[in-house]
Amino acid sequence: MLLERTVFGREAMNVIACEAAERIERPETYKQWQVRNMRAGFEQLPLDKEIMRIARNRVKSYHKDFVIDEDGHWLLQGWKGRIVYALSSWRPAY
């Protein structure tokens, strides 16, 4: 309930109740960020398999509704089937 109230509740309030300058977040998918970063001259780095293994094991022991997944070079963190955060590493392309 804490995650749903603090993360999803804040996002929902921002989208429903705020406009123009009051709106502090404009959600974009991680795929949109991938395109944006590549156009800006960055290349995405692969995920460390050991870090993925550790993250999955910790989440499994914490709560059944948390999810750790991988899509390409993105580490996806989810709650009850919805992706909440997508993490990746980038460096300038040479």
C-alpha positions, -999 to 999 in steps of 0.1 A, spaced: 0 0 0 29 23 8 43 19 -28 9 23 -44 2 55 -24 36 72 -27 45 63 -63 13 56 -81 -8 81 -61 17 110 -67 18 102 -105 -20 99 -107 -25 132 -89 1 149 -111 -16 137 -143 -52 143 -132 -50 176 -112 -20 195 -126 -16 214 -158 10 237 -174 38 248 -150 22 230 -120 27 196 -137 61 183 -126 62 150 -145 55 141 -181 58 103 -182 76 88 -211 84 51 -218 118 37 -214 118 30 -252 112 68 -258 142 75 -236 163 50 -255 157 67 -288 163 101 -272 196 90 -257 208 74 -289 200 105 -309 220 125 -284 251 104 -291 251 79 -264 253 41 -265 236 18 -241 257 -6 -220 247 -42 -213 235 -51 -178 257 -70 -154 243 -105 -152 255 -109 -116 236 -77 -105 205 -90 -123 207 -123 -104 212 -105 -71 183 -81 -77 159 -110 -87 168 -130 -56 163 -101 -33 130 -91 -48 117 -127 -47 123 -129 -10 107 -95 -3 72 -96 -18 55 -117 -45 41 -86 -63 75 -70 -70 90 -78 -103 125 -75 -117 128 -82 -155 151 -74 -184 143 -59 -218 173 -55 -240 197 -36 -218 170 -23 -195 165 -34 -159 128 -32 -153 113 -28 -118 76 -35 -115 47 -38 -91 17 -60 -97 24 -63 -134 31 -27 -141 66 -14 -149 74 14 -124 111 21 -132 134 12 -160 172 16 -154 201 15 -178 237 26 -182 249 48 -211 282 63 -223 291 87 -251 294 69 -284 328 70 -300 
